[in-house]
Amino acid sequence: MSFTDKQLFDAIDKNVDVKDCFIKISEACQELKTKTGCPDDDVDRFLEFTIGKWQKYD
């Protein structure tokens, strides 16, 4: 099931747990960029990789 950006932002705004996770993930991505100097594309690829590994254990 795909969600639109609006649906995702609505979920983030309305749910404290979702918002907390969004903030933590955003902060982790910023920390990764700052500490490694990697470009946004590398951070995106890392997130895609992580999601792929996480889904295998679902």
N, C-alpha and C positions, 0 to 999 in steps of 0.2 A: 504494500500500500504506500503510495507516494503522498507527501504532504506539500502544500504550497508554503512559500516563505511566510505568508500571513498566518496560516494555520500554526506553523511552528512558533512564530513570535507570540501569537495569542496563548499558546500552551505555556510558553516561558513566562509570560506575564501573569498567568492565572494560577500557576502551580509552583509553590515554594520549592519543592524537591527538584522539579525540572529546572527552575531558575538557578538553584544552587549548583546543580551539575553543569549547567551551561556556563556559569561564571568560572567554575573550577577548570573546565576544559579550556575555556578562553584564556585563563591565566596561565595554564600549563603550556599552551601554544605560544604565548608571548614569551614565556621563560625559555622555551626551546629555541625560539628565534634569537633572543638576546644572548643566550649562552653559546650558541653554535654559529650564529650568523647565517643560518640557512634561509633561503628565500621562501616565500609563501607557498610556492609549488611543492617544495620539499615537505613542508608542514602538512599540506593537503595530502600528499602521497603517504606520509606517515600515518595520518588519521585513517585513510582508506585501508592501509595495511593492518592497522590495529583493529578496525571494525571487522575486517575479513577474518582475523584470528579469533576475535571474540565470538563471532557467529558460529564458529565451529564447535564451541563449547556450550552453546545454547541447548 
